[in-house]
Amino acid sequence: MQMILNTTGLALKVEKGVFLVSTGDERRLISPESLHSIAITSPCLLSSAAIELAADAGIPIYFYDDTGDARSCLRSPYFDSLATLRRKQVYFSDDLAGSCWVLEQFRHKTQHQLQNLTYLQDRRGSQEGALQTAILALQEGLLTLNTHQQIPSSTWSAGLMGWEGSQARAYWQAVAAALPAAWTFKSRTRRPAQDAFNALLNYFYGFLYGIVEQGIFAAGLDPHLGILHVDDYDRPTLSYDLIEAFRPWVDRFILELVLSDQVEQGYFEPRSSGIFLNSNGKRFLIPQFNEWMKQAVRWQERQMSREAQIFRAAAMLAKHIQETVQRPDPAAAP
């Protein structure tokens, strides 16, 4: 599970070899064996012993800002990747095989978006026509995706991002039109959101990034060696590539909550620059999201939790790189 520290003034320490979470007179002991990560969303106190215990147990500590973006992370300094895999990853990111893998992520993303639009069709009958138009637009876009099968370059990246932008506009316009009046929005807005629905998207995309990055580390890959997002300096760009296939899972999570009236407007607060999820909203929704990610789904002929599916996708990428990239042994050169 994920330990979430979302109350200002909480203290995380160690007692008898396990984590101690305390605030005032309340105390709770948590075994490191039960955790896969720690998420900190409010100012709190971390002891050096707690940080060392997390590192020894391979538990990353993520610090999230108000928009749900992971701003920093503490983890063990020991990177389990083999150097040979990381070298192959560099070659893969500059090879046609790398661009083909990126196209496959967008193909999966579109398929998941189509599932979401079909889900809305079944529940928002008054918008069936607009939703069907969007479905056809996304399906037509899929037919042109293979035209971007080229060796990675700045021109290739720009063209593919243009394709993705066109798909996204069709998708989000249909989603916004199908939402109840209190939740509709004019456009997709980020950092900060300008409405409650986008605030939810931004916040939980941030949490999804954390899961994707954990999967990449577990697979022995370097999260900073991206393909499509290669120009984003000093950022986990491979996470940006791998997350694309799974973003619609967050969309579906939010759609189900909104359409079942589980999200209150009181979970948000306006600030000078936008709309943000407040502490009550985080307290209610973060556990819901973690449970959602643990639900088993069938994807790519495997039945397992959404979280496990992401870890498997990272592991399959590592295997694909190992099998695809064959570099000559420098020692064998004449």
URURHU-V156326 format. One record per pair of residues at least 12 apart in sequence whose ideal C-beta (glycine too) atoms are under 8 Angstrom apart, sorted by the first residue. I is the first residue (numbers start at 1). J is the second residue. Records with the same first field share a line. If there is no record, write none. Layout:
I: J, J
This chain:
1: 34, 35, 36, 290
2: 35, 36, 37, 38, 39, 290
3: 19, 21, 30, 35, 37, 38, 39
4: 38, 39, 41, 286, 287, 290
5: 21, 38, 39, 40, 41, 42, 44
6: 39, 40, 41, 42, 279, 282, 283, 286
7: 23, 42, 44, 279
8: 42, 43, 44
9: 23, 43, 44, 45
10: 22, 23, 42, 44, 45
11: 23, 44, 45, 47
12: 38, 44, 45, 46, 47, 50
13: 47, 49, 50
14: 47, 49, 50, 53
15: 29
16: 29
17: 53
18: 30, 31, 32
19: 31, 32, 35, 50, 53
32: 53, 54, 56, 57, 59
33: 57
35: 57, 59
36: 59, 214
37: 59, 60, 61, 62, 210, 214
38: 54, 59, 60, 61, 62
39: 62, 64, 207, 210, 286
40: 61, 62, 63, 64
41: 64, 282, 286
42: 279
46: 61
51: 74
54: 74
55: 74, 75, 76, 77
56: 76
58: 75, 76
60: 73, 74, 75, 210, 213, 214, 217
61: 73, 74, 75
62: 210
64: 206, 207
65: 206
66: 192, 276, 277
67: 190, 191, 192, 193, 199, 202, 203, 206, 276
68: 202, 203, 204, 205, 206, 207, 277
69: 191, 202, 206, 209
70: 206, 209, 210, 213
73: 210, 213
75: 217
79: 217, 222
80: 217, 220
81: 220, 221, 222
82: 220
85: 220, 221, 318, 321, 322
86: 220, 221, 222, 225
87: 327
88: 321, 322, 325, 327
89: 221, 222, 225, 321
90: 225
91: 325, 327
92: 227, 321, 324, 325
93: 152, 225, 226, 227, 230
94: 151, 152
95: 151, 152, 324, 325
96: 149, 150, 151
97: 320, 324, 325
98: 152, 227
99: 148, 149, 150, 151, 152, 156, 227
100: 149
101: 227, 317, 320
102: 152, 160, 227, 228, 241
103: 145, 146, 148, 149, 160
105: 241, 242, 244, 245
106: 145, 160, 163, 164, 167, 244, 245
107: 142, 145
108: 244, 245
109: 244, 245, 246, 247, 248
110: 138, 141, 142, 145, 167
112: 245, 246, 247, 248, 249, 252
113: 138, 167, 171, 248, 251
114: 135, 138, 139
115: 248, 252
116: 175, 248, 251, 252, 255
117: 131, 134, 135, 138, 171, 174, 175
118: 135
119: 252, 255
120: 174, 175, 178, 255
121: 135
123: 259
124: 178, 179, 259
127: 174, 177, 178
130: 173, 174, 177, 178
131: 174, 178
133: 174
134: 170, 171, 173, 174
137: 167, 170
138: 167, 170, 171
141: 163, 166, 167, 170
144: 163
145: 163
148: 160, 163
152: 227, 228, 230
154: 231
157: 228, 230, 231
160: 228
161: 228
168: 188
172: 187, 188
175: 251, 255
176: 197
179: 197, 258
180: 258, 259
182: 265
183: 195, 196, 197, 258
184: 197
185: 197, 198
188: 201
189: 274
190: 202
192: 271, 273, 274, 275, 276
193: 274, 275, 276
194: 274, 275
195: 275
196: 263, 265, 267, 268, 275
197: 254, 258
198: 275
199: 268, 274, 275, 276, 277
200: 254, 258, 263, 277, 285
201: 250, 251, 254
203: 277, 282, 285
204: 250, 253, 254, 285, 289
205: 243, 247, 250
207: 286, 289
208: 243, 246, 247, 249, 250
209: 236, 239, 243
211: 293, 307, 310
212: 239, 242, 243, 246, 310, 314
213: 236, 239
214: 311
215: 242, 310, 311, 313, 314, 315
216: 236, 238, 239, 242, 314
218: 311, 314, 315
219: 311, 314, 315, 317, 318
220: 318
221: 238, 314, 317, 318, 321
222: 238
223: 236, 237, 238, 239
224: 236, 237, 238
225: 237, 238
226: 238, 239, 240, 241
227: 241
228: 240, 241
229: 241
242: 310, 313, 314, 317
245: 313
246: 306, 309, 310, 313
249: 292, 306
253: 288, 289, 292
257: 285, 288
262: 288
263: 281, 285
264: 281
266: 280
267: 280, 281, 284, 285
268: 281
292: 306
293: 305, 306, 307
294: 306, 307
297: 309
